[in-house]
Amino acid sequence: MGDLRLRRSDYTDADLSQWMERILSQEWERAFVFFKHEDEDPAKGPETAMRFQELIDSRARKIKTGRISKPR
């Protein structure tokens, strides 16, 4: 199991994709990823977490349809 706390207040899709690849390359059954959620206006943590989940879901759909292979 992995537990990651990503502390930057802003991540691009490229950044999130790199983190996703790092996480998927581990032999973890689960990973808990927490994003910075300080008192910013507007708070970006929840938005970033939702975008990260969208990227993961998109990758899972591609694996399911055979458009990409599963990570090692």
C-alpha positions in Angstrom: 0.0 0.0 0.0 1.2 3.5 -0.8 0.5 6.7 0.9 1.5 9.9 -1.0 1.1 13.5 0.0 1.6 15.8 -2.9 2.3 19.2 -1.4 2.4 21.6 -4.4 -0.6 23.8 -4.8 -0.8 23.4 -8.6 -0.2 20.4 -10.9 -0.5 20.2 -14.7 -2.0 17.2 -16.4 1.6 16.2 -17.4 2.6 16.4 -13.7 -0.3 14.2 -12.7 0.4 11.7 -15.5 4.0 11.4 -14.2 2.7 10.7 -10.7 0.2 8.2 -12.0 3.0 6.3 -13.9 5.2 6.3 -10.7 2.3 5.0 -8.7 1.3 2.3 -11.2 5.0 1.1 -11.4 4.9 0.1 -7.8 3.7 -3.3 -6.6 1.1 -1.8 -4.4 -2.5 -3.1 -4.3 -3.7 0.4 -3.2 -2.4 3.9 -3.2 -3.8 6.8 -1.2 -2.9 10.1 -2.7 -3.5 13.3 -0.9 -3.3 16.8 -2.4 -2.5 20.0 -0.7 -5.7 21.6 0.5 -4.6 24.6 2.4 -6.7 27.7 2.8 -6.2 29.0 -0.8 -8.9 30.9 -2.6 -10.1 28.9 -4.4 -8.8 25.7 -2.8 -7.2 23.6 -5.6 -6.8 20.3 -3.7 -10.3 18.8 -4.4 -10.2 20.0 -8.0 -6.7 18.4 -8.5 -7.8 15.2 -6.9 -10.8 15.0 -9.2 -8.6 15.6 -12.3 -6.2 12.9 -11.1 -9.1 10.5 -10.8 -10.2 11.4 -14.3 -6.8 10.6 -15.7 -6.7 7.3 -13.8 -10.2 6.3 -15.1 -9.2 7.2 -18.6 -6.1 5.0 -18.4 -8.2 2.2 -17.0 -10.6 2.5 -19.9 -7.7 2.3 -22.4 -6.4 -0.8 -20.7 -9.8 -2.4 -20.7 -10.3 -1.7 -24.5 -6.7 -2.9 -25.3 -5.5 0.5 -26.5 -2.6 0.4 -24.1 -1.1 -2.4 -22.1 -1.2 -2.8 -18.3 1.8 -1.5 -16.3 4.4 -4.0 -15.2 
